[in-house]
Amino acid sequence: MVRDGYFYGAGCLLAAVIVAWLAAWPYAVPLVLLAAFFLWFFRDPERQIPTVPGALVSPGDGKVTDVSVVASGATSPGSRRNRISIFLSVFDVHVNRSPIAGVIRDVRYQRGKFLNAMGAHSAEENEQNIVTVEGDGRTVVFKQIAGLIARRIVFNLKVGDRVACGQRVGLIKFGSRVDVLFDCDAAIQVKPGDRVKGGATILALLPVVRPTTQPVHAGGAGETEAD
């Protein structure tokens, strides 16, 4: 369980005890139920991380709402990337995980609105955390996007940190959205309407970039041909 669950849960239970002492125990029942909800909401189950070469895993639990090709932005004018959007309801696990293994190259927090996370404009206008991960010759961007209810985005790493595929990196509290942007030569494995699990579901397969090898010549560098 995420530490926040104990914090919220303990607070509600303490309030329930005070209410039961000052009034009567039936008045404390809603607070006990709220404490149980917080403990359940901040659950953090273990996941079996795929070991398939080139696997790009889901950064969160939820429902795939969009699979499309979009402009990559001002950093690469004219280029386009695949985008997979995933909506997290209040009933989903909200722990976020890295879609690939690599190095955190950029973390940029963008203030904005709190529109419905399922809306088409939320990806650009909502408050969000934009993370760039580089690994195995590939660069993948994923966004933690706030929604109507979500008011806090947590990201636990910093630029320069190494991260494993499927590693826990943060969470979004109480309903939200995550977007993943990656190269168009990837083989997408999901479609709108699919349910995915963070760190466990493969969203796409990125072509494996193999290192180039130099040809091997017979003989050492200091050898000469005999007369």
C-alpha positions in Angstrom: 0.0 0.0 0.0 1.1 3.6 -0.7 2.1 5.5 2.4 -0.7 8.0 1.8 -3.3 5.4 2.4 -2.2 5.0 6.0 -2.1 8.8 6.5 -5.7 9.3 5.2 -7.0 6.2 6.7 -5.6 6.9 10.2 -6.9 10.4 10.0 -10.5 9.2 9.3 -10.3 6.6 12.0 -9.1 9.1 14.6 -12.0 11.4 13.6 -14.4 8.5 13.9 -13.2 7.8 17.4 -13.7 11.5 18.4 -17.2 11.6 16.9 -18.2 8.4 18.6 -17.0 9.7 21.9 -18.6 13.1 21.6 -21.9 12.0 20.0 -22.8 8.4 19.3 -21.2 5.5 17.4 -23.7 5.6 14.4 -22.4 9.0 13.5 -18.9 7.6 13.2 -19.8 4.9 10.6 -19.4 7.2 7.5 -15.9 8.1 8.7 -15.0 4.4 9.2 -16.3 3.7 5.7 -14.2 6.6 4.3 -11.1 5.2 6.1 -11.7 1.8 4.5 -12.1 3.5 1.1 -8.7 5.3 1.5 -7.0 2.1 2.5 -8.4 0.3 -0.6 -7.8 3.2 -3.0 -4.1 3.5 -2.2 -3.5 -0.2 -2.7 -0.2 -1.1 -4.5 -0.3 -4.7 -5.8 2.8 -6.4 -7.1 2.9 -6.9 -10.9 4.7 -9.4 -13.1 6.8 -7.2 -15.4 7.1 -8.5 -19.0 10.6 -9.4 -20.2 9.8 -9.3 -23.9 12.5 -7.3 -25.8 11.2 -3.9 -26.9 8.1 -4.1 -24.6 6.5 -0.8 -23.7 4.3 -1.4 -20.7 1.3 0.6 -19.4 2.2 3.3 -16.9 -1.1 2.9 -15.1 -4.2 0.8 -14.6 -7.4 1.8 -16.4 -9.2 1.8 -19.7 -7.7 2.7 -23.1 -9.7 5.6 -24.4 -7.6 6.6 -27.5 -5.0 5.2 -29.8 -3.9 7.8 -32.4 -1.0 9.5 -34.1 -0.3 13.1 -33.0 2.3 15.8 -33.6 5.2 15.4 -31.3 5.4 19.1 -30.3 7.8 22.0 -30.5 10.8 19.9 -29.7 10.6 18.1 -33.1 8.6 20.2 -35.5 6.8 18.2 -38.2 7.4 14.8 -36.7 4.6 12.6 -35.4 4.3 10.0 -32.7 1.9 7.3 -31.5 -0.2 8.2 -28.5 -2.1 5.9 -26.2 -4.4 7.4 -23.6 -5.6 5.6 -20.5 -8.3 6.8 -18.2 -8.0 5.9 -14.5 -11.3 6.0 -12.5 -11.5 6.2 -8.7 -11.8 2.4 -8.7 -8.4 1.8 -10.4 -5.0 1.4 -8.9 -3.4 4.9 -9.1 0.3 3.9 -8.8 2.2 4.9 -11.9 5.1 2.9 -13.4 7.8 3.6 -16.0 6.8 2.3 -19.5 10.4 1.4 -20.4 13.8 1.0 -18.8 16.3 3.8 -19.2 17.3 7.2 -17.8 14.9 10.1 -16.9 15.9 12.8 -19.3 13.3 15.5 -18.5 10.6 16.1 -15.9 8.3 19.1 -16.6 5.3 20.1 -14.5 2.7 22.0 -16.4 0.0 23.9 -14.5 -3.4 24.0 -16.0 -7.1 23.2 -15.7 -8.9 20.3 -14.1 -11.2 19.3 -17.0 -12.7 15.8 -17.4 -9.7 13.6 -18.0 -11.7 11.7 -20.7 -12.2 14.9 -22.7 -10.2 15.5 -25.9 -8.6 18.8 -24.6 -7.5 17.5 -21.2 -4.1 16.2 -22.7 -3.1 19.8 -23.5 -5.0 22.0 -21.1 -5.1 20.0 -17.8 -2.5 20.2 -15.0 0.1 17.5 -15.7 3.6 16.1 -15.2 5.5 15.3 -18.4 8.3 12.7 -18.1 10.8 11.8 -20.8 12.6 8.4 -20.5 15.5 7.4 -22.9 16.6 3.8 -23.1 17.9 1.4 -25.7 18.1 4.1 -28.4 14.4 5.0 -27.9 12.7 8.0 -26.3 9.3 7.6 -24.7 7.2 10.3 -23.1 4.5 9.7 -20.6 2.2 12.2 -19.0 0.5 12.1 -15.6 -2.6 14.2 -16.2 -5.0 15.5 -13.5 -8.7 15.2 -13.9 -11.9 16.6 -12.3 -11.2 15.0 -9.0 -7.5 14.5 -9.1 -5.7 17.5 -7.5 -2.3 16.2 -6.8 0.3 14.5 -9.0 3.3 12.7 -7.3 6.5 11.8 -9.1 9.3 10.4 -7.0 12.3 10.5 -9.4 14.5 13.3 -10.8 16.4 13.9 -14.1 19.4 11.6 -14.4 17.9 8.7 -12.4 17.9 5.3 -13.9 14.6 3.5 -14.0 13.6 -0.1 -14.7 10.7 -1.1 -17.0 7.6 -1.3 -14.8 9.3 0.4 -11.8 7.0 2.5 -9.6 7.6 6.2 -10.2 4.6 8.0 -8.6 0.9 8.3 -8.5 -2.1 10.5 -9.2 -4.7 11.0 -6.5 -8.4 10.3 -7.1 -9.2 9.8 -10.8 -7.0 10.9 -13.7 -5.4 10.0 -17.1 -2.0 8.9 -18.4 -0.8 9.3 -22.0 2.2 7.5 -23.6 3.9 8.9 -26.7 6.4 6.8 -28.7 7.8 6.2 -32.2 5.4 5.3 -35.0 7.4 2.2 -36.0 6.2 0.4 -32.9 3.6 -2.5 -33.1 0.7 -1.4 -31.0 -0.9 -4.2 -29.0 -4.0 -2.6 -27.6 -7.1 -0.8 -28.8 -9.7 1.6 -27.4 -11.9 -0.1 -24.8 -9.2 -2.5 -23.5 -8.5 -2.7 -19.8 -4.8 -2.5 -18.9 -2.7 -2.9 -15.8 0.3 -0.8 -14.9 3.6 -2.5 -15.4 2.0 -5.7 -16.6 0.2 -5.0 -19.9 2.2 -4.5 -23.0 0.9 -1.5 -24.9 3.3 -1.7 -27.9 6.5 -3.5 -29.1 9.3 -1.2 -30.0 11.7 -2.5 -32.7 14.9 -3.5 -30.9 17.8 -1.3 -31.8 20.9 -3.6 -32.0 24.4 -2.1 -31.6 26.5 -2.0 -34.8 29.5 -4.3 -34.8 32.8 -3.7 -36.6 34.1 -6.4 -39.0 36.9 -8.5 -37.6 40.0 -8.8 -39.7 42.5 -11.7 -39.5 45.9 -10.8 -38.1 46.9 -8.3 -35.5 47.4 -4.6 -36.0 51.2 -4.9 -35.9 51.5 -7.9 -38.3 52.8 -7.6 -41.8 52.6 -9.9 -44.7 55.5 -12.2 -45.0 57.8 -12.0 -48.0 
